[in-house]
């Protein structure tokens, strides 16, 4: 093989390599783009479904939204609930919940759930007939739990405002297949039309803080979940008392919208609408999710 022949072969191979590279460039780019879009869509969908899961477990009439950027969505997360005994049985047995004076125990209709995630334990919060979440309506508002400023501490069991009490424990009820729930003495202001009660584990806040894309075209905002902090009537926005715990749900957030209408169908059904935009590599994925909220107390 002469030097000329070698040069010709190398030139032909170079031309073929460039041709193949040009032919494969667009399919490879399309694959990378599709993969990035799929990852963004999956991240947004997972985050919004996590929010929706908590919203469906929220105490009726406890959702509240404030802010524009960041946006704060707060709710009181229930772990279980049931129906309290409103009166003794035909033989005069059973411990009903008394609304005429302060009471410290009642029997449930049917046994309480005992699975680990839903078991009622000491320091859980008992709520009866929650109607409000606004700071302008402290009565029948579970956000006043244990706050002396609203006469909702253990020292004021006969306060007419408070619909919450700290649970101290559970035991077998008077009748078979019933559970007795004991709590700090409380005169609940309003009876539930359906004799319902809820057990709340604590408050949860979702913080959607969008951020503009950086030099690489990646969004700099986040969607986070905050839990473990102390309940307060004024909605917290960035500062949490107690022992808050923060979990990251999504990053690369460049835009988000959260709106809540508590009166879509009278007061029994609300609607939470959420939209989040995630940007990576200069490409943005928008995802919208709506959740119906049951507000029957």
N, C-alpha and C positions, 0 to 999 in steps of 0.2 A: 504494500500500500504506500503510495507516494504521499508527500506532504500536501499536495493539492487535493488529492482525494479525501484526506483526513479533514481538511478545512471545509470541503463541500459537505461531508457527512455531518460535521458539527453545526454548520449553518442550517442544514435541513432539520436536524434535531431541535435547534433553537426555535425555528419557525413552528414546528409541530408543537413544542412545549407552550409557546405563546398562544397558539390557536386553542389548545386544550384548556389552558388557564382561562382564556376569555370565554370559552364555552361553559366552563364550570362556575365562573364567578357569580352569575346571576342565580343559579339554583342554590349555591351555598349561601349566598346573602339572603335569599328567600327563606331558607331553612333557619338561619340564625334569627331573622326577624320574626318568623312564625313561632319559634321557640320562646323568644323574649315576650311576645304578646301573650302566649299561653301562660308563662310564669306570672306575668302581671295580672292577667285575668284571674288566675287561680289564687294569687295572694289577696286580691281585692275581694273575691267571693268568699274566701275563708274568713277574712276579717269581718265582713258584714254579716255572715251567718253566725259568727260568734256573738256579735252584738244582738242579733235577733234572738238567739237562744236565751240570753239574759232578759231581754225585753218580755219574752213570753212567760218568764218566771217572776216578773216584777209584781210587787204588791199593787193591787188596784189603786189607781189615782195617785201613784207615786212618781211617775215620770215627769221630768222637767228638763228644759233645754235653755241654755243661755249662751251668749257670745256669738261672734262672727268668725273670727280667726285668731285664736283657737275657738272651737265650739265644744261646749261641755254638755254631755247628756248624763243625767244622774237618775238613779232608780234605787229602790229598796228591794233587795233580792230575797225572795221567799224560798224556804227549803221544804216546807210542807204546809198543810192546812187541814181543815175538816169542819165538822159541825159540833157545836157545844150543846149539851143538854139544857133545854130551856125550862123544863119542869120535871118533877119526879114521874116515875111510871105509875100505873094504876094502883100498885101496892104501896106507893109512897116512898119507893126506893130510888136511889140515884142522887147525885149532887149536881143541881143545876147552877148556871151562872147567874148571880144576883145582880140586877141593875139598880135596885132601890137603895143599896148601901155598898160600902167597899167590901170586896170579896177577894179571896186569895187562892181559890181552887175551884175547878169544875170537872165534871166527867164528860168525855167525848162520846158521841154517838158512833159506836164502832171503835175498833182498836186503832191506836196511832201507828203510823208507819215506823218500822224499826231498822230499815236498811241504813247503812253507815252514812250515806250522803243526806238522808232525810230524817234521821233520828233526832228527836227533840232532846236537847241537852241544856244544862244550866247556862245562864247568861244569854240564851236566845231571847228574841223579843216577841212577845205576844201582842197581836194587833186585832182589834175588833172594830169593824165598820169604818174603814179609812175613806175619807171623802176629799181631802185636799192635799196639795203639795206646795202651795204658795205661801210666801212669808206673810201675806196679808190675811191669811186664814189659819191661825194657830190652833183652832178648835177642830177636833176630829182629824188631826194632821199628825201622822206618825213621825214626821221629822222633828217634833218637839220631844221625842223620847228622852227621858232622864235629864231634862233641862230645867233647873230650878227657876230660871227666869220666866218660864211659862207655867210654873207650879206643876211640873210633870215629874218631879223627883219622887223617890220613895217616901219622903217626909210629908207629902201631900196626897194621900190616897184618895181623898174625896174631891179632888179638883174636877171641875165640870168640863175642862178642856181636853183632857188626855185620854187617848184611846189605845195606849200602849202600857205594857208592864214587863219587867224582867222576869223570865222564867227561872225558877229555882230547882225544878226537877219534875219527874213523872213517877207514877206508881200505878198499880192496878186500880181500876174503878170499882164502885160499889157493886155493879152488875157485871156479869160475864161479858167478855169481848168489849169492854170499855176501858179507857185509860184516863187516869186522873192527872191533870196538869196543875201544878202548884206554881204560884207566882207572887211577886211582891203585891201587897194589898192595893187594890185599885177599884174605884167605882167607874166603870166605863160609861161614858155619856150617852151612847146610842146603841141600841140593840140592832143586830143585823137582821134584815127581813128574812133571810134564809138561814139564820142561826149559824153563820159562818165565822170562822176565825182563821187567821194566817199566822205562821211563825216565820219571822224574818231573821236571817243570819247577819245582815248588815248592809251598808250602802255600797254602791258601785258607781263609779264615774268613768265614762268614756271620753277621752280628750282627742279631738281631731285637730291637729296643728299643721296646716299646709305650709310648704316652703317652696320657693322658686327653684327651678333647675340650676344645677351647678355648671361648671365649664364643660363637663362631660355629658350634659343633657340628662342628668339624673335628679329626680326630685329630692328635696332635702327635708320634707315634712314627715310627720309620723302620726299613727293612730295608736293610742295606748289605753290600757285598762287599769284603773286605780281602785283598790279595795283595801279593807282592813282599817279604815280611818273611822273617826267618831262622827256619829250622826249630829247634824246641826240644822236649824231651821233655815238659815241663810245658805243658799247653794254655794259650795266652795268652788273657786275658780283658780286653781294653781297652788293653793296652800291648804294642806290637809292636816288636821290634828290627829293625835293618836299614833298608830303605827301603820302608816300607809305602805302598801306594796304595789309596785308598778310593773306591768307586763307589756311588752311591745307586741302589737298585733300586726302592724304593717308599716313599712317605710317607703321612701320614694313618693310620698303623698304631695301632690301639688294643688289639689282643690278638694273641698268637701262641703256638703250641705246636709244639715239634719233639721227637719221640721217635724213638729208634733201637733196634731189636732186631737184634743181629747173628746170632742163632741161630734164625731162623724155620724154616729147613730145614737141620738140622745146622749146619755152619759154612760151607756153600757158598752160602747165600742169606740175606741180611739184609733188613730192611724199615725204611725211613725214612718216617715219617708227619709231615706238616706241615699246620698250619692257621694262616691269617692273617686278621685282621679289619681292614678299612679303613673309616673313618668320615669322611663329608663332609656338611656341611649337616644334621647330626643324623641321617643315615641310614647304616646299617652293612651292609656286604657281607662275608659269611664264605665262605672258599674252603678246601677240603681237598684235599690232593694226597699220594699215596703212591708211593714209588719202590722197586722191588726192587734190591738191591745184590748184585752178584756178588763173593763173597769167596774165590773159588778162587785161591790165590796163584800 
